[in-house]
């Protein structure tokens, strides 16, 4: 599956399953917004994503509660809706 021209937000992207998902999306050409609480882990994963030829936007954030992401809102972009912080 090719995801060139698509974008995704992956929470928990600093390690484990979140990291694996982010890298799998990047391998398919998807631009990835990486969200996790630990900035250093995000920066490392972002470097891996860029090394795979995809765009990465690391955002250190705790998205476990809606009140902790006051700037995030649902947006419609293209054929799918996504939560974004910009």
Buried (B, 14 or more C-beta within 10 A) or exposed (E): EEBEEBBBBBBBBBBEEBBEBBBBBBEBBBBBBBBBBEEEBBBBBBEBBEEBEBBBBBBBBEBEEEEEBEEBEEEEEEEEEBBBBE
